[in-house]
Amino acid sequence: MSRIQEYLQAWYASLSGLHQKILVWVMLAMLALALYFQLWAPMAEDMALQHQRVLDAEQDLRWLRQTGAEIRALRGQNHQSLPEILGPTLKQYNLRPDSNKYDAKVNEWRLRFKATDFRQLLLWLNELRRQSTVVIALANISREPTGGVNARFVLTENQ
């Protein structure tokens, strides 16, 4: 045994029976407090934090479901086909494609422009992006030596 251990045993033996019992109870109380503050309290705090996170996530999920249903309902009210969307916007920006083909089976519109004003094309594409669910599946734009651009687009609808 080490000297400290021998000293502590001698000191404990020198105490009266009542003091020995008090010392044992104080040590047990200190052990219980140490276990509580080192193990139980942090674990309980983490559990409460996780529970709050689950409640927040459930609330977010309810909101997303409600908002999603509203968005789907609103889209259904204002849903237009690709020809209904593209026709007026082409006229609005004074664009005349050299060829346009609409494939109703895949809901796809193929447009080709020759010697067209690049700025007008960009304004038109921005308007499509802003007001509808049109997606540019393919874009090929090249500069025309005489001015303007040649462009080819494949447009689809994002469902």
mmCIF file of the C-alpha atoms, coordinates in Angstrom:
data_MODEL
# 
_entry.id   MODEL 
# 
loop_
_atom_site.group_PDB 
_atom_site.id 
_atom_site.type_symbol 
_atom_site.label_atom_id 
_atom_site.label_alt_id 
_atom_site.label_comp_id 
_atom_site.label_asym_id 
_atom_site.label_entity_id 
_atom_site.label_seq_id 
_atom_site.pdbx_PDB_ins_code 
_atom_site.Cartn_x 
_atom_site.Cartn_y 
_atom_site.Cartn_z 
_atom_site.occupancy 
_atom_site.B_iso_or_equiv 
_atom_site.pdbx_formal_charge 
_atom_site.auth_seq_id 
_atom_site.auth_comp_id 
_atom_site.auth_asym_id 
_atom_site.auth_atom_id 
_atom_site.pdbx_PDB_model_num 
ATOM 1   C CA . MET A 1 1   ? 0.000   0.000  0.000   1.00 0.00 ? 1   MET A CA 1 
ATOM 2   C CA . SER A 1 2   ? 1.063   3.537  -0.611  1.00 0.00 ? 2   SER A CA 1 
ATOM 3   C CA . ARG A 1 3   ? 1.765   5.949  2.193   1.00 0.00 ? 3   ARG A CA 1 
ATOM 4   C CA . ILE A 1 4   ? -1.270  8.082  1.374   1.00 0.00 ? 4   ILE A CA 1 
ATOM 5   C CA . GLN A 1 5   ? -3.547  5.073  1.544   1.00 0.00 ? 5   GLN A CA 1 
ATOM 6   C CA . GLU A 1 6   ? -2.079  4.020  4.901   1.00 0.00 ? 6   GLU A CA 1 
ATOM 7   C CA . TYR A 1 7   ? -2.475  7.542  6.227   1.00 0.00 ? 7   TYR A CA 1 
ATOM 8   C CA . LEU A 1 8   ? -6.123  7.739  5.111   1.00 0.00 ? 8   LEU A CA 1 
ATOM 9   C CA . GLN A 1 9   ? -6.933  4.344  6.650   1.00 0.00 ? 9   GLN A CA 1 
ATOM 10  C CA . ALA A 1 10  ? -5.349  5.401  9.926   1.00 0.00 ? 10  ALA A CA 1 
ATOM 11  C CA . TRP A 1 11  ? -7.236  8.692  9.888   1.00 0.00 ? 11  TRP A CA 1 
ATOM 12  C CA . TYR A 1 12  ? -10.551 6.912  9.126   1.00 0.00 ? 12  TYR A CA 1 
ATOM 13  C CA . ALA A 1 13  ? -9.949  4.409  11.946  1.00 0.00 ? 13  ALA A CA 1 
ATOM 14  C CA . SER A 1 14  ? -9.313  7.264  14.358  1.00 0.00 ? 14  SER A CA 1 
ATOM 15  C CA . LEU A 1 15  ? -12.778 8.724  13.703  1.00 0.00 ? 15  LEU A CA 1 
ATOM 16  C CA . SER A 1 16  ? -15.704 7.828  15.943  1.00 0.00 ? 16  SER A CA 1 
ATOM 17  C CA . GLY A 1 17  ? -18.408 5.525  14.562  1.00 0.00 ? 17  GLY A CA 1 
ATOM 18  C CA . LEU A 1 18  ? -20.815 8.427  13.996  1.00 0.00 ? 18  LEU A CA 1 
ATOM 19  C CA . HIS A 1 19  ? -18.214 10.443 12.092  1.00 0.00 ? 19  HIS A CA 1 
ATOM 20  C CA . GLN A 1 20  ? -17.353 7.406  9.973   1.00 0.00 ? 20  GLN A CA 1 
ATOM 21  C CA . LYS A 1 21  ? -21.037 7.021  9.027   1.00 0.00 ? 21  LYS A CA 1 
ATOM 22  C CA . ILE A 1 22  ? -21.364 10.736 8.230   1.00 0.00 ? 22  ILE A CA 1 
ATOM 23  C CA . LEU A 1 23  ? -18.242 10.555 6.059   1.00 0.00 ? 23  LEU A CA 1 
ATOM 24  C CA . VAL A 1 24  ? -19.601 7.536  4.132   1.00 0.00 ? 24  VAL A CA 1 
ATOM 25  C CA . TRP A 1 25  ? -22.914 9.308  3.514   1.00 0.00 ? 25  TRP A CA 1 
ATOM 26  C CA . VAL A 1 26  ? -21.183 12.509 2.393   1.00 0.00 ? 26  VAL A CA 1 
ATOM 27  C CA . MET A 1 27  ? -19.012 10.504 -0.018  1.00 0.00 ? 27  MET A CA 1 
ATOM 28  C CA . LEU A 1 28  ? -22.083 8.715  -1.402  1.00 0.00 ? 28  LEU A CA 1 
ATOM 29  C CA . ALA A 1 29  ? -23.867 12.059 -1.839  1.00 0.00 ? 29  ALA A CA 1 
ATOM 30  C CA . MET A 1 30  ? -20.821 13.480 -3.646  1.00 0.00 ? 30  MET A CA 1 
ATOM 31  C CA . LEU A 1 31  ? -20.695 10.404 -5.884  1.00 0.00 ? 31  LEU A CA 1 
ATOM 32  C CA . ALA A 1 32  ? -24.409 10.782 -6.687  1.00 0.00 ? 32  ALA A CA 1 
ATOM 33  C CA . LEU A 1 33  ? -23.969 14.491 -7.511  1.00 0.00 ? 33  LEU A CA 1 
ATOM 34  C CA . ALA A 1 34  ? -20.950 13.764 -9.695  1.00 0.00 ? 34  ALA A CA 1 
ATOM 35  C CA . LEU A 1 35  ? -22.878 11.083 -11.604 1.00 0.00 ? 35  LEU A CA 1 
ATOM 36  C CA . TYR A 1 36  ? -25.845 13.410 -12.028 1.00 0.00 ? 36  TYR A CA 1 
ATOM 37  C CA . PHE A 1 37  ? -23.846 16.401 -13.300 1.00 0.00 ? 37  PHE A CA 1 
ATOM 38  C CA . GLN A 1 38  ? -21.421 14.361 -15.404 1.00 0.00 ? 38  GLN A CA 1 
ATOM 39  C CA . LEU A 1 39  ? -23.816 11.836 -16.955 1.00 0.00 ? 39  LEU A CA 1 
ATOM 40  C CA . TRP A 1 40  ? -27.511 12.322 -16.363 1.00 0.00 ? 40  TRP A CA 1 
ATOM 41  C CA . ALA A 1 41  ? -27.888 16.117 -16.777 1.00 0.00 ? 41  ALA A CA 1 
ATOM 42  C CA . PRO A 1 42  ? -26.025 16.376 -20.133 1.00 0.00 ? 42  PRO A CA 1 
ATOM 43  C CA . MET A 1 43  ? -27.861 13.315 -21.443 1.00 0.00 ? 43  MET A CA 1 
ATOM 44  C CA . ALA A 1 44  ? -31.254 14.713 -20.405 1.00 0.00 ? 44  ALA A CA 1 
ATOM 45  C CA . GLU A 1 45  ? -30.379 18.073 -21.989 1.00 0.00 ? 45  GLU A CA 1 
ATOM 46  C CA . ASP A 1 46  ? -29.400 16.376 -25.258 1.00 0.00 ? 46  ASP A CA 1 
ATOM 47  C CA . MET A 1 47  ? -32.605 14.358 -25.259 1.00 0.00 ? 47  MET A CA 1 
ATOM 48  C CA . ALA A 1 48  ? -34.688 17.514 -24.765 1.00 0.00 ? 48  ALA A CA 1 
ATOM 49  C CA . LEU A 1 49  ? -32.797 19.241 -27.586 1.00 0.00 ? 49  LEU A CA 1 
ATOM 50  C CA . GLN A 1 50  ? -33.362 16.273 -29.924 1.00 0.00 ? 50  GLN A CA 1 
ATOM 51  C CA . HIS A 1 51  ? -37.044 16.193 -29.001 1.00 0.00 ? 51  HIS A CA 1 
ATOM 52  C CA . GLN A 1 52  ? -37.349 19.904 -29.853 1.00 0.00 ? 52  GLN A CA 1 
ATOM 53  C CA . ARG A 1 53  ? -35.600 19.323 -33.188 1.00 0.00 ? 53  ARG A CA 1 
ATOM 54  C CA . VAL A 1 54  ? -38.058 16.544 -34.026 1.00 0.00 ? 54  VAL A CA 1 
ATOM 55  C CA . LEU A 1 55  ? -40.998 18.817 -33.147 1.00 0.00 ? 55  LEU A CA 1 
ATOM 56  C CA . ASP A 1 56  ? -39.549 21.602 -35.337 1.00 0.00 ? 56  ASP A CA 1 
ATOM 57  C CA . ALA A 1 57  ? -38.997 19.196 -38.238 1.00 0.00 ? 57  ALA A CA 1 
ATOM 58  C CA . GLU A 1 58  ? -42.567 17.873 -37.931 1.00 0.00 ? 58  GLU A CA 1 
ATOM 59  C CA . GLN A 1 59  ? -43.901 21.432 -37.957 1.00 0.00 ? 59  GLN A CA 1 
ATOM 60  C CA . ASP A 1 60  ? -41.811 22.237 -41.056 1.00 0.00 ? 60  ASP A CA 1 
ATOM 61  C CA . LEU A 1 61  ? -43.086 19.084 -42.749 1.00 0.00 ? 61  LEU A CA 1 
ATOM 62  C CA . ARG A 1 62  ? -46.726 20.016 -42.035 1.00 0.00 ? 62  ARG A CA 1 
ATOM 63  C CA . TRP A 1 63  ? -46.109 23.493 -43.467 1.00 0.00 ? 63  TRP A CA 1 
ATOM 64  C CA . LEU A 1 64  ? -44.401 22.082 -46.576 1.00 0.00 ? 64  LEU A CA 1 
ATOM 65  C CA . ARG A 1 65  ? -47.247 19.656 -47.201 1.00 0.00 ? 65  ARG A CA 1 
ATOM 66  C CA . GLN A 1 66  ? -49.857 22.398 -46.834 1.00 0.00 ? 66  GLN A CA 1 
ATOM 67  C CA . THR A 1 67  ? -47.925 24.842 -49.019 1.00 0.00 ? 67  THR A CA 1 
ATOM 68  C CA . GLY A 1 68  ? -47.197 22.147 -51.598 1.00 0.00 ? 68  GLY A CA 1 
ATOM 69  C CA . ALA A 1 69  ? -50.881 21.349 -51.869 1.00 0.00 ? 69  ALA A CA 1 
ATOM 70  C CA . GLU A 1 70  ? -51.668 25.049 -52.340 1.00 0.00 ? 70  GLU A CA 1 
ATOM 71  C CA . ILE A 1 71  ? -48.997 25.401 -55.014 1.00 0.00 ? 71  ILE A CA 1 
ATOM 72  C CA . ARG A 1 72  ? -50.268 22.340 -56.889 1.00 0.00 ? 72  ARG A CA 1 
ATOM 73  C CA . ALA A 1 73  ? -53.799 23.726 -56.721 1.00 0.00 ? 73  ALA A CA 1 
ATOM 74  C CA . LEU A 1 74  ? -52.674 27.109 -58.027 1.00 0.00 ? 74  LEU A CA 1 
ATOM 75  C CA . ARG A 1 75  ? -50.638 25.528 -60.820 1.00 0.00 ? 75  ARG A CA 1 
ATOM 76  C CA . GLY A 1 76  ? -53.663 23.517 -61.825 1.00 0.00 ? 76  GLY A CA 1 
ATOM 77  C CA . GLN A 1 77  ? -55.731 26.689 -62.101 1.00 0.00 ? 77  GLN A CA 1 
ATOM 78  C CA . ASN A 1 78  ? -53.224 28.544 -64.256 1.00 0.00 ? 78  ASN A CA 1 
ATOM 79  C CA . HIS A 1 79  ? -51.755 25.634 -66.190 1.00 0.00 ? 79  HIS A CA 1 
ATOM 80  C CA . GLN A 1 80  ? -51.087 26.383 -69.842 1.00 0.00 ? 80  GLN A CA 1 
ATOM 81  C CA . SER A 1 81  ? -49.577 24.147 -72.481 1.00 0.00 ? 81  SER A CA 1 
ATOM 82  C CA . LEU A 1 82  ? -46.298 25.041 -74.161 1.00 0.00 ? 82  LEU A CA 1 
ATOM 83  C CA . PRO A 1 83  ? -47.987 26.455 -77.289 1.00 0.00 ? 83  PRO A CA 1 
ATOM 84  C CA . GLU A 1 84  ? -50.230 28.641 -75.112 1.00 0.00 ? 84  GLU A CA 1 
ATOM 85  C CA . ILE A 1 85  ? -47.180 29.983 -73.270 1.00 0.00 ? 85  ILE A CA 1 
ATOM 86  C CA . LEU A 1 86  ? -44.730 30.414 -76.133 1.00 0.00 ? 86  LEU A CA 1 
ATOM 87  C CA . GLY A 1 87  ? -47.014 31.922 -78.763 1.00 0.00 ? 87  GLY A CA 1 
ATOM 88  C CA . PRO A 1 88  ? -47.844 35.166 -76.924 1.00 0.00 ? 88  PRO A CA 1 
ATOM 89  C CA . THR A 1 89  ? -44.328 35.630 -75.558 1.00 0.00 ? 89  THR A CA 1 
ATOM 90  C CA . LEU A 1 90  ? -42.776 35.291 -79.031 1.00 0.00 ? 90  LEU A CA 1 
ATOM 91  C CA . LYS A 1 91  ? -45.146 37.996 -80.292 1.00 0.00 ? 91  LYS A CA 1 
ATOM 92  C CA . GLN A 1 92  ? -44.470 40.167 -77.240 1.00 0.00 ? 92  GLN A CA 1 
ATOM 93  C CA . TYR A 1 93  ? -40.724 40.217 -77.981 1.00 0.00 ? 93  TYR A CA 1 
ATOM 94  C CA . ASN A 1 94  ? -41.208 40.419 -81.756 1.00 0.00 ? 94  ASN A CA 1 
ATOM 95  C CA . LEU A 1 95  ? -39.420 37.141 -82.380 1.00 0.00 ? 95  LEU A CA 1 
ATOM 96  C CA . ARG A 1 96  ? -40.149 34.972 -85.404 1.00 0.00 ? 96  ARG A CA 1 
ATOM 97  C CA . PRO A 1 97  ? -38.520 31.564 -85.398 1.00 0.00 ? 97  PRO A CA 1 
ATOM 98  C CA . ASP A 1 98  ? -37.457 30.213 -88.788 1.00 0.00 ? 98  ASP A CA 1 
ATOM 99  C CA . SER A 1 99  ? -38.757 26.833 -87.768 1.00 0.00 ? 99  SER A CA 1 
ATOM 100 C CA . ASN A 1 100 ? -40.772 25.621 -84.850 1.00 0.00 ? 100 ASN A CA 1 
ATOM 101 C CA . LYS A 1 101 ? -41.994 22.139 -84.185 1.00 0.00 ? 101 LYS A CA 1 
ATOM 102 C CA . TYR A 1 102 ? -44.154 21.056 -81.313 1.00 0.00 ? 102 TYR A CA 1 
ATOM 103 C CA . ASP A 1 103 ? -44.137 17.389 -80.285 1.00 0.00 ? 103 ASP A CA 1 
ATOM 104 C CA . ALA A 1 104 ? -47.229 16.828 -78.147 1.00 0.00 ? 104 ALA A CA 1 
ATOM 105 C CA . LYS A 1 105 ? -46.184 13.281 -77.210 1.00 0.00 ? 105 LYS A CA 1 
ATOM 106 C CA . VAL A 1 106 ? -43.214 14.480 -75.173 1.00 0.00 ? 106 VAL A CA 1 
ATOM 107 C CA . ASN A 1 107 ? -44.489 18.051 -74.665 1.00 0.00 ? 107 ASN A CA 1 
ATOM 108 C CA . GLU A 1 108 ? -41.430 19.525 -76.357 1.00 0.00 ? 108 GLU A CA 1 
ATOM 109 C CA . TRP A 1 109 ? -41.049 22.570 -78.575 1.00 0.00 ? 109 TRP A CA 1 
ATOM 110 C CA . ARG A 1 110 ? -38.084 22.905 -80.968 1.00 0.00 ? 110 ARG A CA 1 
ATOM 111 C CA . LEU A 1 111 ? -37.315 26.435 -82.148 1.00 0.00 ? 111 LEU A CA 1 
ATOM 112 C CA . ARG A 1 112 ? -34.677 27.744 -84.553 1.00 0.00 ? 112 ARG A CA 1 
ATOM 113 C CA . PHE A 1 113 ? -33.852 31.437 -85.021 1.00 0.00 ? 113 PHE A CA 1 
ATOM 114 C CA . LYS A 1 114 ? -31.588 32.941 -87.685 1.00 0.00 ? 114 LYS A CA 1 
ATOM 115 C CA . ALA A 1 115 ? -29.992 36.405 -87.568 1.00 0.00 ? 115 ALA A CA 1 
ATOM 116 C CA . THR A 1 116 ? -32.024 37.342 -84.503 1.00 0.00 ? 116 THR A CA 1 
ATOM 117 C CA . ASP A 1 117 ? -31.310 40.096 -81.989 1.00 0.00 ? 117 ASP A CA 1 
ATOM 118 C CA . PHE A 1 118 ? -29.481 38.490 -79.070 1.00 0.00 ? 118 PHE A CA 1 
ATOM 119 C CA . ARG A 1 119 ? -30.873 40.924 -76.556 1.00 0.00 ? 119 ARG A CA 1 
ATOM 120 C CA . GLN A 1 120 ? -34.468 40.173 -77.562 1.00 0.00 ? 120 GLN A CA 1 
ATOM 121 C CA . LEU A 1 121 ? -33.761 36.438 -77.196 1.00 0.00 ? 121 LEU A CA 1 
ATOM 122 C CA . LEU A 1 122 ? -32.431 36.970 -73.672 1.00 0.00 ? 122 LEU A CA 1 
ATOM 123 C CA . LEU A 1 123 ? -35.412 39.094 -72.695 1.00 0.00 ? 123 LEU A CA 1 
ATOM 124 C CA . TRP A 1 124 ? -37.767 36.437 -74.068 1.00 0.00 ? 124 TRP A CA 1 
ATOM 125 C CA . LEU A 1 125 ? -35.988 33.612 -72.204 1.00 0.00 ? 125 LEU A CA 1 
ATOM 126 C CA . ASN A 1 126 ? -36.058 35.609 -68.997 1.00 0.00 ? 126 ASN A CA 1 
ATOM 127 C CA . GLU A 1 127 ? -39.798 36.207 -69.405 1.00 0.00 ? 127 GLU A CA 1 
ATOM 128 C CA . LEU A 1 128 ? -40.371 32.468 -69.910 1.00 0.00 ? 128 LEU A CA 1 
ATOM 129 C CA . ARG A 1 129 ? -38.389 31.704 -66.773 1.00 0.00 ? 129 ARG A CA 1 
ATOM 130 C CA . ARG A 1 130 ? -40.255 34.326 -64.779 1.00 0.00 ? 130 ARG A CA 1 
ATOM 131 C CA . GLN A 1 131 ? -43.833 33.466 -65.665 1.00 0.00 ? 131 GLN A CA 1 
ATOM 132 C CA . SER A 1 132 ? -43.951 29.765 -66.423 1.00 0.00 ? 132 SER A CA 1 
ATOM 133 C CA . THR A 1 133 ? -42.602 26.299 -65.854 1.00 0.00 ? 133 THR A CA 1 
ATOM 134 C CA . VAL A 1 134 ? -40.746 26.153 -69.180 1.00 0.00 ? 134 VAL A CA 1 
ATOM 135 C CA . VAL A 1 135 ? -37.321 24.517 -69.005 1.00 0.00 ? 135 VAL A CA 1 
ATOM 136 C CA . ILE A 1 136 ? -34.596 24.935 -71.605 1.00 0.00 ? 136 ILE A CA 1 
ATOM 137 C CA . ALA A 1 137 ? -33.541 21.364 -72.373 1.00 0.00 ? 137 ALA A CA 1 
ATOM 138 C CA . LEU A 1 138 ? -31.075 22.429 -75.086 1.00 0.00 ? 138 LEU A CA 1 
ATOM 139 C CA . ALA A 1 139 ? -29.675 25.800 -76.152 1.00 0.00 ? 139 ALA A CA 1 
ATOM 140 C CA . ASN A 1 140 ? -27.247 26.385 -78.986 1.00 0.00 ? 140 ASN A CA 1 
ATOM 141 C CA . ILE A 1 141 ? -26.424 30.009 -79.792 1.00 0.00 ? 141 ILE A CA 1 
ATOM 142 C CA . SER A 1 142 ? -23.819 31.193 -82.283 1.00 0.00 ? 142 SER A CA 1 
ATOM 143 C CA . ARG A 1 143 ? -22.872 34.650 -83.552 1.00 0.00 ? 143 ARG A CA 1 
ATOM 144 C CA . GLU A 1 144 ? -23.933 35.556 -87.079 1.00 0.00 ? 144 GLU A CA 1 
ATOM 145 C CA . PRO A 1 145 ? -21.208 37.363 -89.137 1.00 0.00 ? 145 PRO A CA 1 
ATOM 146 C CA . THR A 1 146 ? -23.752 39.842 -90.517 1.00 0.00 ? 146 THR A CA 1 
ATOM 147 C CA . GLY A 1 147 ? -25.067 40.696 -87.037 1.00 0.00 ? 147 GLY A CA 1 
ATOM 148 C CA . GLY A 1 148 ? -27.381 39.016 -84.599 1.00 0.00 ? 148 GLY A CA 1 
ATOM 149 C CA . VAL A 1 149 ? -27.267 35.376 -83.584 1.00 0.00 ? 149 VAL A CA 1 
ATOM 150 C CA . ASN A 1 150 ? -28.406 32.003 -84.798 1.00 0.00 ? 150 ASN A CA 1 
ATOM 151 C CA . ALA A 1 151 ? -30.071 30.045 -82.024 1.00 0.00 ? 151 ALA A CA 1 
ATOM 152 C CA . ARG A 1 152 ? -31.643 26.674 -81.532 1.00 0.00 ? 152 ARG A CA 1 
ATOM 153 C CA . PHE A 1 153 ? -33.692 25.742 -78.468 1.00 0.00 ? 153 PHE A CA 1 
ATOM 154 C CA . VAL A 1 154 ? -35.491 22.672 -77.209 1.00 0.00 ? 154 VAL A CA 1 
ATOM 155 C CA . LEU A 1 155 ? -38.021 23.704 -74.586 1.00 0.00 ? 155 LEU A CA 1 
ATOM 156 C CA . THR A 1 156 ? -39.960 21.393 -72.300 1.00 0.00 ? 156 THR A CA 1 
ATOM 157 C CA . GLU A 1 157 ? -42.270 21.901 -69.404 1.00 0.00 ? 157 GLU A CA 1 
ATOM 158 C CA . ASN A 1 158 ? -41.235 21.204 -65.822 1.00 0.00 ? 158 ASN A CA 1 
ATOM 159 C CA . GLN A 1 159 ? -44.075 19.328 -64.157 1.00 0.00 ? 159 GLN A CA 1 
# 
